[in-house]
Structures are given as structure tokens and as C-alpha cells.
Amino acid sequence: MHTGAIDPPGITWQRVSPKYVTVRVVQWALGNLAAVLVLSLPLVLVVADVWAWPPLWLAATVPAGMLVVALWRLALIPRQVRAIGYAERDDDLLIRTGIFFQRTMAVPYGRMQYVDIGVGPVERSLGLCTLKLHTASPGTNAQIPGLPAAEGARLREQLAARGEARLAGL
């Protein structure tokens, strides 16, 4: 998972839990099931002779195309989860995401206002959590999903302490 263009040299990335794949698959299933059902409604109405338009081929192509795209996204989920990583440095926290569009974000400890942990029902059942970092900038979307609950709690406490120490030094 090293890309010279965006990765600082000498960084050892910490990975999120492989169980996070399950969370992403459940999210995928719920979202895509709803989309395929909605897009299949014209096909059902054409087959039932309620609608004369669109033609049968078009009414079948749209949900089939959506299904192909959904299956492609499903195949990418394990790789996307493996691409998520974080690294604690002396002055900031690095967060890395993405396969095609890679992103490495550095959040300085002194800029953190508070650190939040969120847990959804699927995450809770798997013992995972999502750590969210809030700064003064509303554009900062720093989060680390798929952390084991114990690691999330440890990281929250450590980041909050480092943030206070850096803020007190200003």
C-alpha cells in the first residue's frame, strides 16, 4: 500500500479491522437492493401491461446495468477496506484512503477540537467503531472507520491528550 506520490517516507500504516468488510457489504446490500427495486418498477409495469412505454428492452436494461455496476462495487469493497490506514506521528495523525483516487490527510494534533466515536448496529455487533476528528475547519472530513472498539477508545484518549498538550503550548 505504498504510493510514492502521496505517502511520506518511513511511515508504517496501521490497518483497520478486516471485519469492516462485513459492515461495508451490509451497507452495499441495503443501498443497492433499494436502487435495483426502484429501477425494476418500470420493468414490472411493462411486463404486466400497465405501461406501454418504455420498451421492454429498455425497461430490462436499466436495472440490469445497475446490477452490473453494483456487483463491480461489491468486488471492490475488500480492496477499499485494505486501503484504509492511519499512522500516528509526533505532530499529526495521517489518514490514508482510496484505491483509484488515493488521499492522505494530515490532521495536526493542535488543530483537533474534539474526537468522536460512532458505532452503528452492524459495527456494534462486530466490535468495531468509527473514530471522527473534528477541527475548526468544517471541510475537514477526517475519520477512521472499522477500528476495533478497544483501539478506537485508546486512540480517542491519546489523540485528545495530544491535542490538549499541543493547544496548551500555543
CYANA upper distance limits for C-alpha pairs under 8 A (distance plus 0.5 A):
  1 MET  CA     83 ALA  CA      7.28
  2 HIS  CA      7 ASP  CA      6.97
  3 THR  CA      7 ASP  CA      6.15
  4 GLY  CA      8 PRO  CA      7.88
  4 GLY  CA      9 PRO  CA      8.28
  6 ILE  CA    102 GLN  CA      8.41
  6 ILE  CA    103 ARG  CA      7.78
  6 ILE  CA    104 THR  CA      6.87
  7 ASP  CA     11 ILE  CA      8.12
  7 ASP  CA    104 THR  CA      7.53
 11 ILE  CA     87 ALA  CA      7.50
 12 THR  CA     87 ALA  CA      7.11
 13 TRP  CA     85 GLY  CA      5.98
 13 TRP  CA     86 TYR  CA      5.93
 13 TRP  CA     87 ALA  CA      5.72
 14 GLN  CA     85 GLY  CA      5.81
 14 GLN  CA     86 TYR  CA      5.75
 14 GLN  CA     87 ALA  CA      6.52
 15 ARG  CA     82 ARG  CA      7.48
 15 ARG  CA     84 ILE  CA      6.89
 15 ARG  CA     85 GLY  CA      5.24
 15 ARG  CA     86 TYR  CA      7.34
 16 VAL  CA     20 TYR  CA      7.87
 16 VAL  CA     81 VAL  CA      7.90
 16 VAL  CA     82 ARG  CA      7.95
 16 VAL  CA     84 ILE  CA      7.03
 16 VAL  CA     85 GLY  CA      6.85
 16 VAL  CA    144 ILE  CA      8.40
 16 VAL  CA    145 PRO  CA      7.72
 16 VAL  CA    146 GLY  CA      5.82
 16 VAL  CA    147 LEU  CA      5.79
 16 VAL  CA    148 PRO  CA      8.16
 17 SER  CA    128 LEU  CA      8.35
 17 SER  CA    146 GLY  CA      6.07
 17 SER  CA    147 LEU  CA      6.33
 17 SER  CA    148 PRO  CA      6.91
 18 PRO  CA     81 VAL  CA      7.80
 18 PRO  CA     82 ARG  CA      8.09
 18 PRO  CA    146 GLY  CA      8.36
 19 LYS  CA     23 VAL  CA      7.71
 19 LYS  CA    126 LEU  CA      7.44
 19 LYS  CA    128 LEU  CA      8.45
 19 LYS  CA    146 GLY  CA      7.81
 20 TYR  CA     24 ARG  CA      6.85
 20 TYR  CA     81 VAL  CA      7.43
 20 TYR  CA    123 GLU  CA      8.20
 20 TYR  CA    128 LEU  CA      8.03
 20 TYR  CA    145 PRO  CA      8.20
 20 TYR  CA    146 GLY  CA      5.36
 20 TYR  CA    147 LEU  CA      8.49
 21 VAL  CA     25 VAL  CA      6.59
 21 VAL  CA     77 ILE  CA      7.10
 21 VAL  CA     78 PRO  CA      6.29
 21 VAL  CA     81 VAL  CA      6.84
 22 THR  CA     26 VAL  CA      6.71
 23 VAL  CA     27 GLN  CA      6.82
 23 VAL  CA    122 VAL  CA      6.55
 23 VAL  CA    123 GLU  CA      6.87
 24 ARG  CA     28 TRP  CA      6.50
 24 ARG  CA     77 ILE  CA      7.38
 25 VAL  CA     29 ALA  CA      6.52
 25 VAL  CA     74 LEU  CA      7.54
 25 VAL  CA     77 ILE  CA      7.77
 26 VAL  CA     30 LEU  CA      6.74
 26 VAL  CA    122 VAL  CA      8.47
 27 GLN  CA     31 GLY  CA      6.70
 28 TRP  CA     32 ASN  CA      6.40
 28 TRP  CA     74 LEU  CA      7.60
 29 ALA  CA     33 LEU  CA      6.22
 30 LEU  CA     34 ALA  CA      6.93
 31 GLY  CA     35 ALA  CA      6.88
 32 ASN  CA     36 VAL  CA      6.45
 32 ASN  CA     70 ALA  CA      7.01
 33 LEU  CA     37 LEU  CA      6.60
 34 ALA  CA     38 VAL  CA      6.70
 35 ALA  CA     39 LEU  CA      6.59
 35 ALA  CA     66 MET  CA      8.41
 36 VAL  CA     40 SER  CA      6.41
 36 VAL  CA     63 PRO  CA      6.22
 36 VAL  CA     66 MET  CA      7.13
 36 VAL  CA     67 LEU  CA      7.30
 37 LEU  CA     41 LEU  CA      6.98
 39 LEU  CA     43 LEU  CA      8.41
 39 LEU  CA     62 VAL  CA      7.24
 39 LEU  CA     63 PRO  CA      5.80
 40 SER  CA     44 VAL  CA      6.87
 40 SER  CA     59 ALA  CA      7.90
 40 SER  CA     60 ALA  CA      8.01
 40 SER  CA     62 VAL  CA      8.30
 40 SER  CA     63 PRO  CA      6.02
 41 LEU  CA     45 LEU  CA      6.75
 42 PRO  CA     46 VAL  CA      6.55
 42 PRO  CA     51 TRP  CA      8.33
 42 PRO  CA     54 PRO  CA      8.05
 42 PRO  CA     59 ALA  CA      6.35
 43 LEU  CA     47 VAL  CA      6.59
 43 LEU  CA     56 LEU  CA      7.37
 43 LEU  CA     59 ALA  CA      5.15
 43 LEU  CA     60 ALA  CA      6.33
 44 VAL  CA     48 ALA  CA      6.56
 45 LEU  CA     49 ASP  CA      6.71
 45 LEU  CA     50 VAL  CA      5.66
 45 LEU  CA     51 TRP  CA      6.10
 46 VAL  CA     50 VAL  CA      6.46
 46 VAL  CA     51 TRP  CA      5.42
 46 VAL  CA     52 ALA  CA      6.66
 46 VAL  CA     53 TRP  CA      7.59
 46 VAL  CA     54 PRO  CA      7.79
 46 VAL  CA     55 PRO  CA      8.09
 46 VAL  CA     56 LEU  CA      7.00
 46 VAL  CA     59 ALA  CA      7.89
 47 VAL  CA     56 LEU  CA      7.96
 54 PRO  CA     58 LEU  CA      6.75
 54 PRO  CA     59 ALA  CA      6.51
 55 PRO  CA     59 ALA  CA      6.71
 56 LEU  CA     60 ALA  CA      6.62
 57 TRP  CA     61 THR  CA      6.50
 58 LEU  CA     62 VAL  CA      6.82
 59 ALA  CA     63 PRO  CA      7.93
 60 ALA  CA     64 ALA  CA      6.74
 61 THR  CA     65 GLY  CA      6.36
 62 VAL  CA     66 MET  CA      6.77
 63 PRO  CA     67 LEU  CA      6.57
 64 ALA  CA     68 VAL  CA      6.81
 65 GLY  CA     69 VAL  CA      6.82
 66 MET  CA     70 ALA  CA      6.54
 67 LEU  CA     71 LEU  CA      6.63
 68 VAL  CA     72 TRP  CA      6.77
 69 VAL  CA     73 ARG  CA      6.79
 70 ALA  CA     74 LEU  CA      6.69
 71 LEU  CA     75 ALA  CA      6.74
 72 TRP  CA     76 LEU  CA      7.01
 73 ARG  CA     77 ILE  CA      7.00
 76 LEU  CA     80 GLN  CA      6.62
 77 ILE  CA     81 VAL  CA      6.73
 78 PRO  CA     82 ARG  CA      6.84
 79 ARG  CA     83 ALA  CA      6.77
 79 ARG  CA     99 ILE  CA      7.97
 80 GLN  CA     84 ILE  CA      7.32
 80 GLN  CA     97 THR  CA      8.16
 80 GLN  CA     98 GLY  CA      6.75
 80 GLN  CA     99 ILE  CA      6.70
 83 ALA  CA     96 ARG  CA      7.71
 83 ALA  CA     97 THR  CA      6.07
 83 ALA  CA     98 GLY  CA      6.38
 83 ALA  CA     99 ILE  CA      6.95
 84 ILE  CA     95 ILE  CA      8.05
 84 ILE  CA     96 ARG  CA      6.06
 84 ILE  CA     97 THR  CA      5.10
 84 ILE  CA     98 GLY  CA      7.49
 84 ILE  CA    144 ILE  CA      8.25
 85 GLY  CA     95 ILE  CA      6.39
 85 GLY  CA     96 ARG  CA      5.60
 85 GLY  CA     97 THR  CA      7.19
 85 GLY  CA    144 ILE  CA      8.28
 86 TYR  CA     93 LEU  CA      7.60
 86 TYR  CA     94 LEU  CA      5.88
 86 TYR  CA     95 ILE  CA      4.92
 86 TYR  CA     96 ARG  CA      6.55
 86 TYR  CA    144 ILE  CA      8.07
 87 ALA  CA     93 LEU  CA      6.41
 87 ALA  CA     94 LEU  CA      5.60
 87 ALA  CA     95 ILE  CA      7.19
 88 GLU  CA     92 ASP  CA      7.04
 88 GLU  CA     93 LEU  CA      5.26
 88 GLU  CA     94 LEU  CA      6.92
 89 ARG  CA     93 LEU  CA      6.40
 89 ARG  CA     94 LEU  CA      8.00
 91 ASP  CA    108 PRO  CA      6.40
 91 ASP  CA    109 TYR  CA      6.57
 91 ASP  CA    110 GLY  CA      8.49
 92 ASP  CA    106 ALA  CA      6.61
 92 ASP  CA    107 VAL  CA      5.81
 92 ASP  CA    108 PRO  CA      4.54
 92 ASP  CA    109 TYR  CA      5.67
 93 LEU  CA    106 ALA  CA      6.10
 93 LEU  CA    107 VAL  CA      5.70
 93 LEU  CA    108 PRO  CA      6.89
 93 LEU  CA    109 TYR  CA      7.57
 94 LEU  CA    104 THR  CA      7.13
 94 LEU  CA    105 MET  CA      6.02
 94 LEU  CA    106 ALA  CA      5.00
 94 LEU  CA    107 VAL  CA      6.92
 95 ILE  CA    104 THR  CA      6.06
 95 ILE  CA    105 MET  CA      5.62
 95 ILE  CA    106 ALA  CA      7.02
 95 ILE  CA    142 ALA  CA      7.94
 95 ILE  CA    143 GLN  CA      8.33
 95 ILE  CA    144 ILE  CA      7.82
 96 ARG  CA    102 GLN  CA      7.89
 96 ARG  CA    103 ARG  CA      6.13
 96 ARG  CA    104 THR  CA      4.85
 96 ARG  CA    105 MET  CA      6.90
 97 THR  CA    102 GLN  CA      6.28
 97 THR  CA    103 ARG  CA      5.87
 97 THR  CA    104 THR  CA      7.12
 98 GLY  CA    102 GLN  CA      4.70
 98 GLY  CA    103 ARG  CA      6.65
105 MET  CA    142 ALA  CA      8.07
107 VAL  CA    111 ARG  CA      7.70
107 VAL  CA    112 MET  CA      8.04
107 VAL  CA    142 ALA  CA      8.20
108 PRO  CA    112 MET  CA      7.47
109 TYR  CA    159 LEU  CA      7.43
109 TYR  CA    162 ARG  CA      6.51
109 TYR  CA    163 GLY  CA      5.01
109 TYR  CA    166 ARG  CA      6.91
110 GLY  CA    162 ARG  CA      8.11
110 GLY  CA    163 GLY  CA      5.41
110 GLY  CA    164 GLU  CA      7.68
110 GLY  CA    165 ALA  CA      8.20
110 GLY  CA    166 ARG  CA      5.13
110 GLY  CA    167 LEU  CA      5.48
111 ARG  CA    135 THR  CA      6.17
111 ARG  CA    136 ALA  CA      7.53
111 ARG  CA    163 GLY  CA      7.62
111 ARG  CA    167 LEU  CA      8.09
112 MET  CA    133 LEU  CA      7.17
112 MET  CA    134 HIS  CA      6.33
112 MET  CA    135 THR  CA      5.17
112 MET  CA    136 ALA  CA      7.98
112 MET  CA    160 ALA  CA      8.31
112 MET  CA    163 GLY  CA      6.35
113 GLN  CA    133 LEU  CA      8.37
113 GLN  CA    134 HIS  CA      6.17
113 GLN  CA    135 THR  CA      5.57
113 GLN  CA    136 ALA  CA      7.27
113 GLN  CA    163 GLY  CA      8.08
114 TYR  CA    133 LEU  CA      6.92
114 TYR  CA    134 HIS  CA      5.94
114 TYR  CA    135 THR  CA      7.67
114 TYR  CA    160 ALA  CA      7.24
115 VAL  CA    131 LEU  CA      7.59
115 VAL  CA    132 LYS  CA      6.32
115 VAL  CA    133 LEU  CA      5.30
115 VAL  CA    134 HIS  CA      6.65
115 VAL  CA    156 ARG  CA      6.48
115 VAL  CA    159 LEU  CA      7.83
115 VAL  CA    160 ALA  CA      6.97
116 ASP  CA    131 LEU  CA      6.31
116 ASP  CA    132 LYS  CA      5.48
116 ASP  CA    133 LEU  CA      6.89
116 ASP  CA    134 HIS  CA      8.20
116 ASP  CA    156 ARG  CA      7.79
117 ILE  CA    129 CYS  CA      7.04
117 ILE  CA    130 THR  CA      6.05
117 ILE  CA    131 LEU  CA      5.09
117 ILE  CA    132 LYS  CA      6.56
117 ILE  CA    152 GLY  CA      7.76
117 ILE  CA    153 ALA  CA      8.37
117 ILE  CA    156 ARG  CA      8.10
118 GLY  CA    129 CYS  CA      6.36
118 GLY  CA    130 THR  CA      5.64
118 GLY  CA    131 LEU  CA      7.02
118 GLY  CA    132 LYS  CA      8.09
119 VAL  CA    123 GLU  CA      6.34
119 VAL  CA    124 ARG  CA      6.38
119 VAL  CA    128 LEU  CA      7.64
119 VAL  CA    129 CYS  CA      5.40
119 VAL  CA    130 THR  CA      6.79
120 GLY  CA    124 ARG  CA      6.43
120 GLY  CA    129 CYS  CA      8.16
121 PRO  CA    125 SER  CA      6.77
122 VAL  CA    126 LEU  CA      6.95
123 GLU  CA    127 GLY  CA      6.55
123 GLU  CA    128 LEU  CA      5.30
123 GLU  CA    129 CYS  CA      6.51
123 GLU  CA    146 GLY  CA      8.15
124 ARG  CA    128 LEU  CA      6.32
124 ARG  CA    129 CYS  CA      7.57
127 GLY  CA    148 PRO  CA      6.45
127 GLY  CA    149 ALA  CA      6.17
128 LEU  CA    146 GLY  CA      6.06
128 LEU  CA    147 LEU  CA      5.82
128 LEU  CA    148 PRO  CA      4.94
128 LEU  CA    149 ALA  CA      5.46
129 CYS  CA    145 PRO  CA      6.92
129 CYS  CA    146 GLY  CA      6.21
129 CYS  CA    147 LEU  CA      5.81
129 CYS  CA    148 PRO  CA      6.75
129 CYS  CA    149 ALA  CA      5.99
129 CYS  CA    152 GLY  CA      7.02
130 THR  CA    143 GLN  CA      7.32
130 THR  CA    144 ILE  CA      6.12
130 THR  CA    145 PRO  CA      4.62
130 THR  CA    146 GLY  CA      6.40
130 THR  CA    147 LEU  CA      6.73
130 THR  CA    152 GLY  CA      7.82
131 LEU  CA    143 GLN  CA      5.95
131 LEU  CA    144 ILE  CA      5.60
131 LEU  CA    145 PRO  CA      6.77
131 LEU  CA    147 LEU  CA      8.04
131 LEU  CA    152 GLY  CA      6.80
131 LEU  CA    156 ARG  CA      7.80
132 LYS  CA    141 ASN  CA      8.42
132 LYS  CA    142 ALA  CA      6.51
132 LYS  CA    143 GLN  CA      4.78
132 LYS  CA    144 ILE  CA      7.04
133 LEU  CA    141 ASN  CA      8.04
133 LEU  CA    142 ALA  CA      5.86
133 LEU  CA    143 GLN  CA      6.48
134 HIS  CA    140 THR  CA      7.60
134 HIS  CA    141 ASN  CA      8.28
134 HIS  CA    142 ALA  CA      7.81
135 THR  CA    140 THR  CA      7.18
147 LEU  CA    151 GLU  CA      6.78
147 LEU  CA    152 GLY  CA      6.16
148 PRO  CA    152 GLY  CA      6.62
149 ALA  CA    153 ALA  CA      6.71
150 ALA  CA    154 ARG  CA      6.69
151 GLU  CA    155 LEU  CA      6.44
152 GLY  CA    156 ARG  CA      6.49
153 ALA  CA    157 GLU  CA      6.79
154 ARG  CA    158 GLN  CA      6.63
155 LEU  CA    159 LEU  CA      6.37
156 ARG  CA    160 ALA  CA      6.52
157 GLU  CA    161 ALA  CA      6.63
158 GLN  CA    162 ARG  CA      6.62
159 LEU  CA    163 GLY  CA      6.41
160 ALA  CA    164 GLU  CA      6.70
161 ALA  CA    165 ALA  CA      6.69
162 ARG  CA    166 ARG  CA      6.64
163 GLY  CA    167 LEU  CA      6.48
164 GLU  CA    168 ALA  CA      6.42
165 ALA  CA    169 GLY  CA      6.83
166 ARG  CA    170 LEU  CA      7.26
